[in-house]
Amino acid sequence: MKLRNPVMTASGTFGYGTEYTDFMDLGRIGGIFVKGTTLEPRQGNDYPRMAETPSGMLNAVGLQNKGVDYFVEQIYPVIKDYNTHMIVNVSGSTVEEYVACSEKLVGLEKIPAIELNISCPNVKEG
């Protein structure tokens, strides 16, 4: 994967990227790490999910997302037109879920890599 520059978003903090298109030109960064995406939609953890601390903030969102089909059908068509790479963070509870989710992303232009989320501390399965 060849990047225009080394500036990329941090995984899990930038949503799908579409949330920031009014504030910045996504084509100016090297890539977008897309929020955790699972085979099926996930509601995430119960509220409260965030807590302020003296040194910052803690969160336990729990991989809330609308699922990989939503990403492929609704998000990807919008974001693929921005001149940057997308690295999709894939999560699951079984090896089969990781494979099935990843298979839906492989071959999509603008997604040169998949990030495997194998250690989320905010879900029961780890």
ABEGO torsion letter per residue (X at the ends): XBBABABBBBBGAAEAGAAAAAABBAAABABBBBBBBBABBBAEBBOBABBBBAAEBBBBAGGBBAEAAAAAAAAAAAAAABBBBBBBBBBBABAAAAAAAAAAABGBBGBABBBBBAABAABAAX
